[in-house]
């Protein structure tokens, strides 16, 4: 380890200082409110304010990384011992702990211009292990909203050593952050490790809907390819069975399992449960029926292709073209209805909590290994088909 201090070392030290400051604030609040447990001899060392001199005056220059790691552990262990003792004496003090944490956050407020800057502020303030731990996975980023998932819990050790879980740690963190962001126009929430910073009092579009509309564009482009192929066959082109089977595979795995799968597992059930009879009719008797009709078209197109390969008769060719174009025409109309009616209805009528739950379900779906493989394989195939048949992104 280098003996020279760099910006990252001061960055980490400032985060340790903030954690120790929060613990000192909790102790001060508890003493003001006569929490007797803070006078116990077992906490005598913990309740003393922690001195935080300049880093270069105290750091072990021969082992900077190890020294900082030890200070992180010490800060989190101290906090866990105090918080656990306070709640063991009186569990109702959780509200007081949150008040102390929020007040401390208010003392450390900073101006931010957008959600991305707010996210960076928290990244510069909160202890989440060492940078190489990669504790957080960013899932969405824009000026109005930043979302991330905590993929590793690096705080549990301090609490598990005391026979407790660290839910209280994250509750106090959320309270402190709400104080830090107070007056900025942005809010923070942490639901079981799914974290969101978003512009306050603004109904935002849904990440899930944005993803599904992008998939609609891809499916639309494949439908244009299908149209070109069918027209070519009518004009005398040979049937390329291998290519058509790959297109059918795209439709089933990307268009149906991947895209319709998110609609049917994430968005539609929430619309039906939250938005009443109108949503039920729109989804159950509209969109889901059309999903099934599309599956029927593709199944019959595949059967016709099988028959044509066995016996290249005109009637088999006719059934193949009829069902391919039946699917294409159905899906084009279906996409327009979802984009202009269903998705607009969801954006306008679902409350923010419901939106975020659907968004998170969609994020979880998207980051599964199967989803990533599906996107990589089938979108590269789509690109080749678009180039072959002269379909542009603007079509």
C-alpha positions as CSV (number, residue, x, y, z in Angstrom):
1,X,0.0,0.0,0.0
2,X,1.3,3.4,-0.9
3,X,2.5,5.7,1.9
4,X,1.1,8.7,0.1
5,X,-2.4,10.1,0.8
6,X,-4.6,10.6,-2.2
7,X,-8.0,12.1,-2.8
8,X,-9.8,8.8,-2.2
9,X,-8.3,8.5,1.3
10,X,-9.6,12.0,2.3
11,X,-13.0,11.1,0.7
12,X,-13.3,8.0,2.8
13,X,-12.2,9.8,5.9
14,X,-14.9,12.4,5.5
15,X,-17.5,9.7,5.3
16,X,-16.1,8.2,8.6
17,X,-16.3,11.7,10.1
18,X,-20.0,11.9,9.1
19,X,-20.8,8.5,10.6
20,X,-19.1,9.4,13.9
21,X,-20.9,12.8,13.8
22,X,-24.2,11.1,13.5
23,X,-23.5,8.8,16.4
24,X,-22.4,11.8,18.5
25,X,-25.7,13.6,17.6
26,X,-27.7,10.5,18.7
27,X,-25.8,10.5,22.1
28,X,-26.4,14.2,22.6
29,X,-30.1,13.8,21.8
30,X,-30.4,10.8,24.2
31,X,-28.7,12.7,27.0
32,X,-31.0,15.7,26.5
33,X,-34.0,13.3,26.8
34,X,-32.6,11.4,29.8
35,X,-31.9,8.0,28.3
36,X,-30.4,6.4,31.3
37,X,-28.7,3.6,29.3
38,X,-26.2,6.1,28.0
39,X,-24.8,6.4,31.5
40,X,-24.0,2.7,31.8
41,X,-20.4,2.0,32.3
42,X,-20.4,-0.5,29.4
43,X,-21.0,2.4,27.1
44,X,-18.6,4.8,28.8
45,X,-16.1,4.8,26.0
46,X,-18.7,4.8,23.2
47,X,-20.6,7.9,24.4
48,X,-17.5,10.1,24.5
49,X,-17.4,12.4,21.4
50,X,-14.9,11.0,18.9
51,X,-12.1,13.3,18.0
52,X,-11.4,13.4,14.2
53,X,-8.1,15.2,13.6
54,X,-6.8,15.9,10.2
55,X,-6.1,12.6,8.4
56,X,-2.5,13.2,7.7
57,X,-1.9,13.7,11.4
58,X,-3.3,10.3,12.5
59,X,-3.2,7.9,9.6
60,X,-0.8,5.0,9.6
61,X,1.2,5.9,6.5
62,X,2.6,2.4,6.1
63,X,-0.9,0.9,5.9
64,X,-3.4,3.6,4.8
65,X,-6.0,1.2,3.4
66,X,-6.0,-1.1,6.4
67,X,-6.1,1.9,8.8
68,X,-9.1,3.4,7.0
69,X,-10.8,0.0,7.0
70,X,-10.3,-0.3,10.7
71,X,-11.8,3.1,11.3
72,X,-14.8,2.3,9.2
73,X,-15.4,-0.8,11.3
74,X,-14.8,1.1,14.6
75,X,-17.3,3.8,13.6
76,X,-20.0,1.3,12.6
77,X,-19.4,-0.9,15.7
78,X,-19.7,2.1,18.0
79,X,-22.9,3.2,16.4
80,X,-24.4,-0.3,16.6
81,X,-23.6,-0.7,20.3
82,X,-25.2,2.6,21.2
83,X,-28.3,2.2,19.1
84,X,-28.8,-1.4,20.2
85,X,-28.5,-0.4,23.9
86,X,-30.9,2.5,23.5
87,X,-33.6,0.3,21.8
88,X,-33.0,-2.6,24.2
89,X,-33.9,-0.3,27.1
90,X,-37.0,1.1,25.3
91,X,-38.0,0.0,21.8
92,X,-40.2,3.1,21.4
93,X,-37.2,5.3,21.2
94,X,-36.8,4.5,17.5
95,X,-38.8,7.6,16.7
96,X,-36.4,9.7,18.8
97,X,-33.4,8.1,17.0
98,X,-34.9,9.0,13.7
99,X,-35.5,12.6,14.9
100,X,-31.9,12.9,16.0
101,X,-30.7,11.5,12.6
102,X,-32.9,13.8,10.6
103,X,-31.7,16.8,12.6
104,X,-28.1,15.9,12.0
105,X,-28.8,15.6,8.3
106,X,-30.4,19.0,8.3
107,X,-27.1,20.4,9.8
108,X,-25.3,18.9,6.9
109,X,-27.6,20.1,4.0
110,X,-26.1,20.8,0.6
111,X,-27.5,22.3,-2.5
112,X,-28.1,20.1,-5.5
113,X,-29.3,20.9,-9.0
114,X,-30.7,17.5,-10.0
115,X,-31.2,13.9,-8.9
116,X,-27.8,12.9,-10.3
117,X,-26.0,15.5,-8.2
118,X,-28.1,14.4,-5.2
119,X,-27.0,10.8,-5.8
120,X,-23.3,11.9,-6.0
121,X,-23.8,13.8,-2.7
122,X,-25.0,10.7,-1.0
123,X,-22.2,8.6,-2.6
124,X,-19.7,11.1,-1.1
125,X,-21.4,11.0,2.3
126,X,-22.5,7.5,3.2
127,X,-20.3,4.7,4.3
128,X,-20.8,1.7,2.0
129,X,-17.6,-0.2,2.5
130,X,-14.6,0.4,0.3
131,X,-15.0,1.6,-3.3
132,X,-13.8,-1.8,-4.5
133,X,-16.8,-3.5,-2.7
134,X,-19.2,-2.3,-5.4
135,X,-22.0,-2.3,-2.9
136,X,-24.6,-0.5,-5.1
137,X,-25.7,-1.2,-8.6
138,X,-27.1,1.8,-10.5
139,X,-30.3,0.8,-12.4
140,X,-31.7,4.1,-13.6
141,X,-30.2,7.6,-14.0
142,X,-31.7,10.9,-15.1
143,X,-32.0,14.5,-14.0
144,X,-35.3,13.8,-12.2
145,X,-34.6,10.3,-10.8
146,X,-31.8,8.0,-9.9
147,X,-32.4,4.4,-8.8
148,X,-30.0,1.8,-7.5
149,X,-30.0,-1.6,-5.8
150,X,-27.9,-2.5,-2.8
151,X,-26.4,-5.8,-3.9
152,X,-24.3,-6.3,-0.8
153,X,-24.9,-5.6,2.9
154,X,-21.7,-4.4,4.5
155,X,-23.3,-3.1,7.7
156,X,-24.8,-6.3,9.0
157,X,-21.7,-7.5,10.8
158,X,-21.8,-4.8,13.5
159,X,-25.4,-5.6,14.4
160,X,-25.2,-9.4,14.0
161,X,-22.3,-9.5,16.5
162,X,-24.9,-8.1,18.9
163,X,-27.6,-10.6,17.9
164,X,-29.6,-7.9,16.0
165,X,-30.3,-7.2,12.3
166,X,-29.3,-3.9,10.7
167,X,-32.8,-2.7,9.7
168,X,-32.5,0.1,12.2
169,X,-29.2,1.2,10.6
170,X,-31.0,1.8,7.3
171,X,-34.0,3.5,9.0
172,X,-31.6,6.0,10.6
173,X,-29.7,6.4,7.4
174,X,-33.0,7.2,5.6
175,X,-33.9,9.8,8.2
176,X,-30.5,11.4,8.0
177,X,-30.6,11.6,4.2
178,X,-34.1,13.1,4.3
179,X,-32.6,15.9,6.5
180,X,-29.6,16.3,4.1
181,X,-32.0,16.7,1.1
182,X,-34.5,18.8,2.9
183,X,-35.3,21.9,0.8
184,X,-33.5,20.6,-2.3
185,X,-36.7,19.5,-4.0
186,X,-35.6,15.9,-4.1
187,X,-36.6,13.0,-1.9
188,X,-34.9,9.7,-0.9
189,X,-36.4,6.3,-0.1
190,X,-34.9,2.9,0.6
191,X,-37.2,-0.1,0.4
192,X,-35.3,-3.3,1.2
193,X,-32.2,-2.1,-0.7
194,X,-34.1,-0.6,-3.6
195,X,-33.1,3.0,-3.4
196,X,-34.6,6.0,-5.2
197,X,-33.8,9.7,-5.3
198,X,-36.4,11.6,-7.3
199,X,-37.7,15.1,-7.8
200,X,-40.4,15.8,-5.2
201,X,-44.0,16.5,-6.0
202,X,-43.6,15.5,-9.6
203,X,-45.4,12.5,-11.2
204,X,-42.7,10.9,-13.2
205,X,-42.9,8.6,-16.1
206,X,-42.3,4.9,-15.4
207,X,-39.0,3.2,-16.0
208,X,-41.0,0.0,-16.7
209,X,-43.1,1.7,-19.4
210,X,-40.0,3.3,-20.9
211,X,-38.4,-0.1,-21.3
212,X,-41.6,-1.7,-22.7
213,X,-42.0,1.1,-25.3
214,X,-38.4,0.7,-26.4
215,X,-39.1,-3.0,-26.9
216,X,-42.2,-2.0,-28.9
217,X,-39.9,-0.2,-31.3
218,X,-37.8,-3.4,-31.7
219,X,-40.8,-5.6,-32.3
220,X,-42.2,-3.0,-34.7
221,X,-39.0,-3.2,-36.7
222,X,-39.2,-7.0,-36.9
223,X,-42.8,-6.7,-38.0
224,X,-41.6,-4.5,-40.9
225,X,-39.1,-7.3,-41.8
226,X,-42.0,-9.8,-41.8
227,X,-43.9,-7.6,-44.1
228,X,-41.0,-7.3,-46.5
229,X,-40.5,-11.1,-46.5
230,X,-44.1,-11.9,-47.1
231,X,-44.3,-9.4,-50.0
232,X,-41.2,-10.9,-51.5
233,X,-42.7,-14.4,-51.3
234,X,-45.8,-13.1,-53.1
235,X,-43.6,-11.7,-55.8
236,X,-41.9,-15.0,-56.3
237,X,-39.0,-15.1,-53.8
238,X,-38.2,-18.5,-52.3
239,X,-39.2,-19.3,-48.8
240,X,-36.1,-19.3,-46.5
241,X,-37.2,-21.7,-43.8
242,X,-34.1,-21.2,-41.6
243,X,-34.6,-17.4,-41.6
244,X,-38.3,-17.7,-40.8
245,X,-37.7,-20.1,-38.0
246,X,-35.2,-17.6,-36.5
247,X,-37.9,-14.9,-36.8
248,X,-40.4,-17.1,-35.1
249,X,-37.9,-17.7,-32.3
250,X,-37.4,-13.9,-32.0
251,X,-41.1,-13.4,-31.7
252,X,-41.6,-16.1,-29.1
253,X,-38.5,-15.4,-26.9
254,X,-38.1,-11.7,-27.3
255,X,-41.6,-10.5,-28.3
256,X,-43.6,-12.8,-26.1
257,X,-41.6,-14.3,-23.2
258,X,-39.3,-11.3,-22.7
259,X,-41.6,-8.4,-23.5
260,X,-45.1,-9.7,-22.9
261,X,-43.7,-11.5,-19.9
262,X,-42.9,-8.2,-18.1
263,X,-46.3,-6.9,-19.0
264,X,-48.1,-9.9,-17.7
265,X,-46.0,-10.4,-14.6
266,X,-45.2,-6.8,-13.6
267,X,-47.5,-4.1,-15.0
268,X,-50.8,-5.6,-15.8
269,X,-51.5,-7.3,-12.5
270,X,-50.9,-4.0,-10.6
271,X,-53.1,-2.1,-13.0
272,X,-55.9,-4.6,-12.5
273,X,-55.6,-4.6,-8.7
274,X,-55.2,-0.9,-8.3
275,X,-57.3,0.7,-11.1
276,X,-60.6,-1.1,-11.0
277,X,-63.1,-2.2,-13.6
278,X,-61.8,0.0,-16.4
279,X,-58.3,-1.5,-16.1
280,X,-59.7,-5.0,-15.7
281,X,-61.7,-4.7,-18.9
282,X,-58.8,-3.1,-20.8
283,X,-56.3,-5.7,-19.7
284,X,-58.2,-8.9,-19.2
285,X,-60.6,-8.6,-22.2
286,X,-58.3,-6.6,-24.4
287,X,-54.5,-6.9,-24.1
288,X,-54.3,-10.4,-22.8
289,X,-56.7,-11.7,-25.4
290,X,-54.6,-10.1,-28.1
291,X,-51.5,-11.7,-26.6
292,X,-53.1,-15.1,-27.0
293,X,-54.3,-14.4,-30.5
294,X,-50.7,-13.5,-31.4
295,X,-49.5,-16.8,-30.0
296,X,-52.1,-18.6,-32.1
297,X,-50.9,-16.9,-35.3
298,X,-47.3,-17.9,-34.6
299,X,-48.2,-21.4,-33.8
300,X,-50.2,-21.8,-37.0
301,X,-47.5,-20.1,-39.0
302,X,-44.9,-22.6,-37.7
303,X,-47.3,-25.5,-38.5
304,X,-47.7,-24.2,-42.1
305,X,-44.0,-23.8,-42.5
306,X,-43.5,-27.4,-41.3
307,X,-46.1,-28.6,-43.8
308,X,-44.6,-26.6,-46.6
309,X,-41.2,-28.1,-46.0
310,X,-42.7,-31.6,-46.2
311,X,-44.8,-30.7,-49.2
312,X,-44.4,-27.3,-50.9
313,X,-48.0,-26.8,-51.8
314,X,-49.6,-23.4,-52.4
315,X,-52.2,-23.9,-49.7
316,X,-49.4,-24.3,-47.1
317,X,-47.7,-21.2,-48.4
318,X,-51.0,-19.3,-48.2
319,X,-51.5,-20.4,-44.5
320,X,-47.9,-19.4,-43.7
321,X,-48.3,-15.9,-45.2
322,X,-51.8,-15.4,-43.8
323,X,-50.7,-16.2,-40.2
324,X,-47.4,-14.2,-40.5
325,X,-49.2,-11.1,-41.7
326,X,-52.1,-11.8,-39.3
327,X,-49.6,-11.6,-36.5
328,X,-47.9,-8.5,-37.9
329,X,-51.1,-6.6,-38.3
330,X,-52.4,-7.6,-34.9
331,X,-49.2,-6.6,-33.1
332,X,-49.0,-3.3,-34.9
333,X,-52.4,-2.3,-33.7
334,X,-51.7,-3.8,-30.3
335,X,-48.5,-1.8,-29.9
336,X,-50.4,1.5,-30.8
337,X,-53.1,0.7,-28.2
338,X,-50.6,-0.1,-25.4
339,X,-48.4,3.0,-26.2
340,X,-51.3,5.4,-26.5
341,X,-53.9,4.0,-24.0
342,X,-52.6,1.3,-21.6
343,X,-49.3,2.9,-20.8
344,X,-50.7,6.4,-20.6
345,X,-53.4,5.1,-18.2
346,X,-50.8,3.4,-16.0
347,X,-48.6,6.6,-15.9
348,X,-51.6,8.8,-15.1
349,X,-53.5,6.7,-12.6
350,X,-51.0,4.5,-10.6
351,X,-49.7,6.1,-7.5
352,X,-46.0,6.7,-7.0
353,X,-45.6,3.7,-4.6
354,X,-47.2,1.4,-7.1
355,X,-45.1,2.8,-9.9
356,X,-41.9,2.2,-8.0
357,X,-42.9,-1.4,-7.2
358,X,-43.6,-2.1,-10.8
359,X,-40.4,-0.4,-11.8
360,X,-38.4,-2.6,-9.4
361,X,-40.0,-5.8,-10.6
362,X,-39.1,-4.8,-14.1
363,X,-35.5,-4.0,-13.1
364,X,-35.2,-7.4,-11.4
365,X,-36.6,-9.1,-14.6
366,X,-34.2,-7.2,-16.8
367,X,-31.1,-8.1,-14.8
368,X,-31.8,-11.8,-14.7
369,X,-29.2,-13.9,-16.7
370,X,-31.9,-15.2,-19.1
371,X,-33.1,-11.7,-19.9
372,X,-29.6,-10.5,-20.6
373,X,-29.0,-13.4,-23.0
374,X,-32.3,-12.9,-24.7
375,X,-31.5,-9.2,-25.4
376,X,-28.0,-9.9,-26.7
377,X,-28.9,-12.7,-29.0
378,X,-32.2,-11.5,-30.4
379,X,-31.4,-7.8,-30.8
380,X,-28.2,-8.6,-32.7
381,X,-30.4,-10.9,-35.0
382,X,-32.9,-8.0,-35.4
383,X,-30.1,-5.7,-36.4
384,X,-28.9,-8.1,-39.1
385,X,-32.5,-8.5,-40.5
386,X,-33.0,-4.7,-40.6
387,X,-29.8,-4.3,-42.5
388,X,-30.7,-7.1,-44.9
389,X,-34.2,-5.8,-45.6
390,X,-33.5,-2.1,-45.6
391,X,-35.3,-1.1,-42.4
392,X,-34.0,1.9,-40.6
393,X,-34.4,3.0,-37.0
394,X,-36.7,5.8,-38.2
395,X,-39.1,3.4,-40.0
